[in-house]
Amino acid sequence: MRFCEYARKKLSSFRKRKPQIRQARKIVFQIHLHWDDQHSSYPFEAGKSLFSLFETAGIEILSDCGGTGTCGLCLVQILAGELPAPNPIERKHLTKTQLAQNIRLACQLSPKQEVSLRILSRRAPVAWRNLKPREVPDFQPNAKALEHWARGTQKPQRLGVAIDLGTTHLCLSLWDLSKGQRLAGRVGLNPQFTFGSDIMTRLAAASTEQTAKAISRITRAAIAEGLKQLVKKANCKLYQIEQLLIVGNTAMLVLLSGRKANQLLDPNYWAQFLDCQPLNTHAWAKNWGLAEGCIIELLPPLAGFVGSDLLAGLLATQLDGQTGGALLVDFGTNSEIALWDGKSLWVTSAAGGPAFEGSGISCGMPAGAGAAWRAEIKAGEKEFSLEVIGKGELKGISGSALVDIIAGLVKTGRLRANGLFHADLAQTGLKLAEKPREIILQKRDIDLFQRAKAAVGAGIVTLLQKSGLQKSALEQIYISGAFGSFLQVESAQQIGLIPELDPGKVKLCGNTALGGCEQQLFAANRQEKAKALKQKIRYFNLAQHPEFESLFFENLFLRPMKWPEGERNEF
């Protein structure tokens, strides 16, 4: 009995005792990083990926997928140390030559001991810069609009800000509302690229509430920095800003407001109006130091992925006021297309991806200082002459230069219409520069551009087909976006990026989204204008078009765009 009682007490005390979980000892060692002429060492915990180290250390490495392994851009070269053999993802993206040179993908590497490596694909840093006059359409507010803002005030200045929240760039302009003068304009990078270069990757990341809040927070912080840049440039004060109007594609507006990202991932919502208005803009105005009672408004999108940036572009170009057929193509990561046939505005959007902005190309970068914006090759020669923005050293190529290069390669027979390099480039790619950094255009860069071109081309052809517009009736093409500011029309037409039309009838408009947003700053009846325009719009979802796949494959080829045959085909 005594033994049984003793055993019961012992068992009871054991049950009450909290289990002791042995903590695994963290293994920490040094990772030595080299890039350009710099090097540094960082403590690293085993089990994590190198990509996570770059994020923590604030090192901006080229990546479009947020470290998921789908883009193959985060290249590093192992200089010393042992690592596991390349996995299937690395073998898919890297050539045999690259693997032989110990070139790997940072997102796929999880070192277990000290290693030394060189970063091969750092994202080119692009600082805030001035908005150039050629980048935005000319606009002069009418006297009635100015009188509205000048009436009943003794304030020396009443300021308003127009903002184009693009997938790649953030563009802001500061206006004196009572005088109708643009005081300053600034352009910077949209910081959302850390969550992926394309829209769908960012929306997928924002499917969790925590990440959605983080994306909204960094976007608002970037706008706050842009506002500070504006008032500093114009020698004004933040508290003088009384009105702020924002346009963007639907995804950007959703990510800024921090709500309804999941709905854009559902095709059932793509043809519907989506309310993107933030719940508390008063807090935004207060945090940004703006005037008490400052009105912050997001111009609502048209439908699905067709955002208010296209709405602003339609207002800036007055597309529906043209006497003949007119086409507006806003090239970008999310490309938007509008066709006026004399009665209706046919609109759609296409997933252009980051190729047009240069950020998705292994040797690419957005149009800024150090980016090649134009390329030319003469008959019989093999090397391109490049024109660089800012006249400084070459850092990468922009989307417009990429169009020139591809058109030049096709013209000289070194690139086939199907996108395959000639034998002399098949293994090495096209070397564009060796110093200060090696710049090579690779086959996968051509593939990425072809897919972007095919998506936009299919969108253009679909709208032409649905409207029944004859080739002779198309009298004007408007090209907008940062990509469109530098585009060589002949190069674009040669490879089928835009329809063949007299180059004199193709107008490069710059940032029509910002231009239209500026106009709406002064519009007392902006909601009525937008409503009237929407009544003319016929939205078409390419994903639901049965012929989209065949049109996509047809437009993959690097040759002039084929005009669709057949009469108007109603929805």
PALUM-927976 format. One record per residue (C-alpha): residue in three letters; x, y, z. Coordinates in steps of 0.02 Angstrom, whole numbers, padded with zeros to 5 digits, always signed. Layout:
ALAXYZ...
This chain:
MET+00000+00000+00000ARG+00137+00119+00046PHE+00223+00085-00119CYS+00061+00112-00218GLU+00027+00276-00128TYR+00206+00331-00161ALA+00188+00287-00346ARG+00024+00385-00360LYS+00103+00541-00284LYS+00253+00525-00398LEU+00143+00507-00552SER+00037+00657-00499SER+00189+00768-00476PHE+00255+00712-00646ARG+00091+00760-00731LYS+00095+00934-00651ARG+00273+00963-00706LYS+00286+01070-00864PRO+00374+00983-01006GLN+00547+01051-01042ILE+00577+01082-01226ARG+00758+01082-01273GLN+00794+01236-01379ALA+00895+01202-01534ARG+01054+01301-01533LYS+01060+01431-01670ILE+01205+01413-01788VAL+01269+01584-01837PHE+01415+01619-01952GLN+01478+01754-02071ILE+01425+01785-02250HIS+01549+01889-02349LEU+01472+01992-02489HIS+01562+02078-02633TRP+01484+02196-02761ASP+01563+02323-02876ASP+01715+02383-02778GLN+01636+02357-02607HIS+01632+02212-02485SER+01555+02181-02315SER+01518+02039-02194TYR+01353+01998-02110PRO+01304+01875-01973PHE+01194+01738-02045GLU+01084+01606-01963ALA+01084+01433-02041GLY+00919+01381-02118LYS+00878+01548-02196SER+00900+01596-02379LEU+01028+01719-02444PHE+00884+01819-02516SER+00817+01849-02340LEU+00989+01915-02289PHE+00982+02043-02430GLU+00809+02099-02373THR+00866+02117-02192ALA+01026+02208-02239GLY+00936+02326-02358ILE+01036+02265-02509GLU+00929+02289-02665ILE+00958+02138-02776LEU+00867+02119-02941SER+00710+02013-02919ASP+00535+02013-02992CYS+00457+01874-02890GLY+00495+01923-02711GLY+00612+01775-02687THR+00494+01636-02742GLY+00612+01571-02877THR+00505+01607-03029CYS+00603+01750-03110GLY+00784+01686-03101LEU+00859+01860-03083CYS+00943+01861-02911LEU+01113+01803-02972VAL+01262+01778-02856GLN+01430+01697-02886ILE+01506+01586-02753LEU+01688+01634-02723ALA+01727+01521-02574GLY+01634+01396-02465GLU+01531+01240-02494LEU+01350+01237-02548PRO+01227+01101-02601ALA+01213+01056-02785PRO+01097+01163-02892ASN+00913+01119-02872PRO+00788+01100-03017ILE+00736+01283-03006GLU+00916+01340-03029ARG+00944+01218-03172LYS+00790+01288-03257HIS+00848+01469-03251LEU+01038+01453-03264THR+01142+01397-03412LYS+01275+01262-03400THR+01408+01397-03420GLN+01337+01495-03273LEU+01328+01342-03162ALA+01507+01298-03208GLN+01557+01472-03150ASN+01472+01442-02981ILE+01333+01565-03022ARG+01177+01528-02920LEU+01009+01603-02868ALA+01011+01689-02699CYS+00831+01640-02660GLN+00874+01455-02678LEU+01031+01454-02569SER+01031+01417-02383PRO+01214+01407-02328LYS+01257+01299-02178GLN+01430+01370-02156GLU+01534+01524-02196VAL+01535+01574-02379SER+01600+01716-02485LEU+01503+01773-02637ARG+01487+01912-02766ILE+01320+01994-02804LEU+01299+01997-02992SER+01128+02075-03010ARG+01107+02222-02895ARG+00954+02328-02931ALA+01012+02493-03004PRO+00976+02628-02874VAL+00860+02764-02940ALA+00844+02916-02828TRP+00709+03049-02834ARG+00728+03161-02985ASN+00640+03310-03064LEU+00491+03283-03178LYS+00543+03341-03351PRO+00423+03446-03457ARG+00424+03317-03598GLU+00364+03183-03478VAL+00191+03257-03451PRO+00066+03335-03574ASP+00051+03525-03576PHE-00097+03592-03479GLN-00162+03766-03437PRO-00313+03780-03321ASN-00453+03893-03383ALA-00498+04058-03300LYS-00657+03988-03220ALA-00559+03852-03129LEU-00432+03978-03065GLU-00568+04096-03007HIS-00644+03956-02903TRP-00482+03937-02804ALA-00441+04123-02793ARG-00614+04172-02729GLY-00636+04216-02545THR-00460+04187-02482GLN-00318+04294-02420LYS-00194+04151-02425PRO-00036+04187-02526GLN-00041+04012-02601ARG-00169+03873-02609LEU-00081+03715-02662GLY-00138+03552-02739VAL-00045+03393-02782ALA-00077+03270-02924ILE-00006+03095-02901ASP+00012+02952-03024LEU+00042+02794-02923GLY+00119+02681-03055THR+00174+02502-03035THR+00356+02552-03057HIS+00361+02741-03031LEU+00281+02866-02915CYS+00255+03035-03002LEU+00197+03192-02911SER+00168+03371-02965LEU+00135+03524-02856TRP+00018+03661-02917ASP-00027+03836-02862LEU-00215+03816-02879SER-00258+04001-02884LYS-00128+04043-03017GLY-00132+03883-03118GLN+00055+03856-03111ARG+00150+03694-03091LEU+00279+03733-02957ALA+00374+03569-02951GLY+00370+03389-03007ARG+00462+03237-02937VAL+00480+03056-02991GLY+00536+02911-02882LEU+00522+02722-02873ASN+00367+02639-02804PRO+00438+02544-02653GLN+00313+02402-02679PHE+00442+02320-02793THR+00512+02235-02637PHE+00353+02129-02641GLY+00373+02088-02827SER+00388+02182-02991ASP+00222+02125-03063ILE+00047+02161-03001MET-00009+01982-02969THR+00141+01943-02859ARG+00104+02096-02752LEU-00081+02056-02741ALA-00040+01878-02688ALA+00076+01945-02554ALA-00062+02063-02494SER-00183+01918-02470THR-00130+01915-02287GLU-00187+02061-02180GLN-00013+02090-02107THR+00071+02105-02278ALA-00072+02210-02348LYS-00045+02334-02206ALA+00144+02333-02236ILE+00123+02370-02423SER+00001+02511-02386ARG+00119+02581-02254ILE+00274+02588-02365THR+00172+02663-02508ARG+00106+02801-02396ALA+00283+02831-02332ALA+00344+02851-02512ILE+00205+02977-02548ALA+00252+03071-02389GLU+00433+03079-02446GLY+00378+03138-02619LEU+00274+03277-02541LYS+00424+03335-02440GLN+00528+03335-02599LEU+00398+03442-02688VAL+00381+03579-02557LYS+00569+03587-02534LYS+00592+03609-02721ALA+00457+03745-02729ASN+00505+03829-02564CYS+00330+03800-02494LYS+00257+03716-02340LEU+00163+03554-02323TYR+00021+03637-02227GLN-00019+03741-02382ILE-00077+03586-02477GLU-00267+03588-02478GLN-00306+03456-02608LEU-00223+03294-02661LEU-00284+03184-02802ILE-00216+03010-02839VAL-00236+02902-02995GLY-00168+02729-03030ASN-00212+02559-03096THR-00338+02466-02990ALA-00208+02357-02906MET-00105+02507-02851LEU-00257+02594-02778VAL-00310+02435-02687LEU-00135+02409-02616LEU-00125+02591-02561SER-00293+02584-02472GLY-00247+02416-02395ARG-00413+02334-02434LYS-00495+02214-02558ALA-00334+02144-02633ASN-00412+01971-02629GLN-00554+02026-02743LEU-00433+02071-02884LEU-00366+01893-02877ASP-00542+01830-02917PRO-00588+01843-03104ASN-00771+01864-03055TYR-00731+02042-02999TRP-00631+02094-03152ALA-00776+02171-03246GLN-00851+02254-03091PHE-00823+02422-03010LEU-00709+02406-02858ASP-00717+02532-02716CYS-00536+02578-02679GLN-00567+02729-02569PRO-00466+02726-02406LEU-00567+02722-02246ASN-00476+02865-02158THR-00389+02994-02267HIS-00400+03123-02128ALA-00267+03025-02034TRP-00159+03023-02190ALA-00171+03212-02208LYS-00126+03237-02026ASN+00022+03118-02034TRP+00085+03202-02192GLY+00071+03375-02113LEU-00053+03441-02242ALA-00181+03581-02219GLU-00321+03551-02095GLY-00468+03489-02196CYS-00359+03440-02343ILE-00458+03336-02467ILE-00371+03174-02516GLU-00460+03081-02655LEU-00423+02926-02758LEU-00499+02943-02931PRO-00599+02780-02945PRO-00550+02647-03074LEU-00657+02605-03225ALA-00671+02417-03196GLY-00564+02268-03149PHE-00383+02301-03194VAL-00427+02456-03296GLY-00387+02592-03172SER-00409+02778-03152ASP-00240+02805-03234LEU-00322+02758-03400LEU-00472+02867-03356ALA-00351+03012-03328GLY-00263+02969-03491LEU-00428+02975-03586LEU-00463+03146-03514ALA-00287+03209-03553THR-00290+03152-03735GLN-00477+03189-03760LEU-00483+03025-03854ASP-00673+03026-03866GLY-00666+03197-03950GLN-00568+03136-04101THR-00657+03146-04269GLY-00584+02980-04329GLY-00529+02818-04250ALA-00398+02838-04113LEU-00298+02716-04008LEU-00220+02750-03837VAL-00092+02626-03769ASP-00024+02658-03595PHE+00126+02542-03588GLY+00178+02480-03418THR+00185+02332-03302ASN-00005+02334-03315SER-00035+02399-03492GLU-00202+02480-03527ILE-00278+02504-03700ALA-00421+02611-03763LEU-00493+02622-03939TRP-00613+02758-03997ASP-00716+02707-04149GLY-00818+02868-04161LYS-00958+02809-04047SER-00887+02699-03910LEU-00729+02683-03807TRP-00671+02503-03808VAL-00553+02471-03662THR-00453+02327-03591SER-00294+02290-03496ALA-00151+02171-03529ALA-00017+02100-03414GLY+00135+02180-03494GLY+00246+02132-03348PRO+00403+02227-03302ALA+00489+02213-03472PHE+00426+02382-03535GLU+00494+02467-03379GLY+00663+02382-03397SER+00656+02313-03220GLY+00619+02133-03271ILE+00767+02121-03389SER+00931+02048-03323CYS+01026+02200-03388GLY+00880+02321-03376MET+00829+02468-03268PRO+00693+02601-03267ALA+00721+02754-03376GLY+00835+02863-03269ALA+01013+02924-03256GLY+01131+02791-03324ALA+00998+02700-03426ALA+01019+02680-03613TRP+00861+02752-03691ARG+00904+02730-03874ALA+01006+02603-03973GLU+01060+02604-04154ILE+01153+02482-04265LYS+01211+02516-04441ALA+01203+02392-04584GLY+01351+02273-04585GLU+01400+02312-04405LYS+01380+02202-04252GLU+01391+02328-04111PHE+01255+02448-04055SER+01286+02630-04014LEU+01191+02676-03857GLU+01127+02845-03797VAL+01126+02859-03607ILE+01011+02969-03502GLY+01117+03098-03412LYS+01266+03066-03527GLY+01354+02974-03385GLU+01415+02795-03373LEU+01302+02655-03434LYS+01214+02560-03294GLY+01079+02465-03390ILE+00954+02475-03531SER+00778+02546-03523GLY+00625+02474-03609SER+00636+02592-03758ALA+00818+02543-03791LEU+00767+02361-03779VAL+00641+02388-03921ASP+00778+02469-04027ILE+00899+02326-03992ILE+00774+02189-04033ALA+00719+02279-04192GLY+00902+02302-04240LEU+00943+02119-04212VAL+00794+02065-04317LYS+00840+02188-04454THR+01021+02126-04462GLY+00969+01942-04458ARG+01045+01902-04288LEU+00876+01870-04209ARG+00739+01769-04292ALA+00556+01819-04291ASN+00522+01678-04167GLY+00642+01755-04042LEU+00789+01635-04065PHE+00964+01707-04075HIS+01074+01673-04225ALA+01206+01539-04193ASP+01342+01666-04148LEU+01236+01732-04002ALA+01144+01573-03949GLN+01266+01526-03810THR+01333+01694-03753GLY+01191+01817-03781LEU+01222+01993-03844LYS+01361+02085-03752LEU+01318+02270-03749ALA+01455+02331-03632GLU+01599+02266-03527LYS+01639+02418-03419PRO+01599+02486-03293ARG+01492+02329-03280GLU+01459+02187-03399ILE+01291+02207-03485ILE+01227+02057-03581LEU+01056+02035-03663GLN+01006+01853-03639LYS+00881+01739-03724ARG+00765+01744-03573ASP+00759+01935-03588ILE+00697+01916-03766ASP+00568+01789-03705LEU+00506+01907-03571PHE+00487+02049-03695GLN+00397+01936-03820ARG+00269+01885-03689ALA+00238+02067-03642LYS+00223+02118-03825ALA+00108+01973-03863ALA-00011+02016-03720VAL-00025+02198-03774GLY-00034+02152-03958ALA-00175+02030-03924GLY-00265+02167-03829ILE-00247+02292-03972VAL-00302+02168-04105THR-00450+02111-03999LEU-00516+02289-03981LEU-00491+02323-04166GLN-00583+02161-04203LYS-00727+02194-04084SER-00752+02373-04141GLY-00744+02326-04325LEU-00636+02480-04357GLN-00559+02476-04530LYS-00373+02510-04552SER-00407+02667-04653ALA-00516+02736-04511LEU-00376+02736-04381GLU-00307+02912-04387GLN-00209+02931-04226ILE-00110+02825-04102TYR-00065+02896-03932ILE+00076+02812-03835SER+00089+02852-03650GLY+00188+02798-03499ALA+00373+02818-03455PHE+00412+02686-03586GLY+00319+02787-03717SER+00416+02947-03682PHE+00572+02880-03770LEU+00500+02752-03892GLN+00563+02746-04072VAL+00403+02725-04172GLU+00486+02639-04321SER+00569+02509-04208ALA+00405+02475-04118GLN+00309+02451-04280GLN+00444+02340-04357ILE+00425+02209-04220GLY+00235+02225-04202LEU+00224+02319-04038ILE+00100+02444-04112PRO-00001+02443-04274GLU+00080+02506-04434LEU+00025+02685-04465ASP+00109+02840-04534PRO+00238+02881-04396GLY+00179+03061-04405LYS+00011+03003-04337VAL+00089+02919-04186LYS+00104+03039-04040LEU+00216+03007-03889CYS+00118+03090-03748GLY+00223+03053-03594ASN+00131+03024-03432THR-00051+03051-03479ALA-00106+02978-03312LEU-00020+03120-03218GLY-00075+03246-03350GLY-00257+03195-03333CYS-00241+03196-03144GLU-00177+03375-03152GLN-00327+03425-03257GLN-00445+03346-03131LEU-00366+03446-02990PHE-00450+03599-03067ALA-00613+03515-03118ALA-00756+03564-03004ASN-00866+03429-03081ARG-00739+03288-03096GLN-00862+03154-03042GLU-00987+03208-03177LYS-00850+03207-03309ALA-00793+03034-03259LYS-00973+02971-03258ALA-01007+03041-03432LEU-00849+02959-03499LYS-00892+02792-03419GLN-01057+02789-03513LYS-00960+02780-03676ILE-00848+02639-03617ARG-00863+02457-03666TYR-00747+02356-03555PHE-00679+02194-03623ASN-00594+02060-03518LEU-00459+01976-03622ALA-00459+01823-03509GLN-00637+01784-03566HIS-00600+01804-03751PRO-00599+01632-03835GLU-00473+01689-03966PHE-00352+01770-03844GLU-00234+01622-03840SER-00218+01612-04029LEU-00195+01802-04040PHE-00064+01793-03904PHE+00037+01662-03998GLU+00021+01759-04161ASN+00089+01916-04078LEU+00238+01826-04002PHE+00324+01840-04170LEU+00439+01989-04196ARG+00360+02056-04354PRO+00234+02192-04402MET+00063+02175-04322LYS-00073+02094-04427TRP-00233+02192-04446PRO-00386+02088-04397GLU-00511+02037-04529GLY-00699+02033-04512GLU-00840+02149-04464ARG-00896+02210-04293ASN-00922+02065-04174GLU-01039+02118-04034PHE-01014+02054-03857
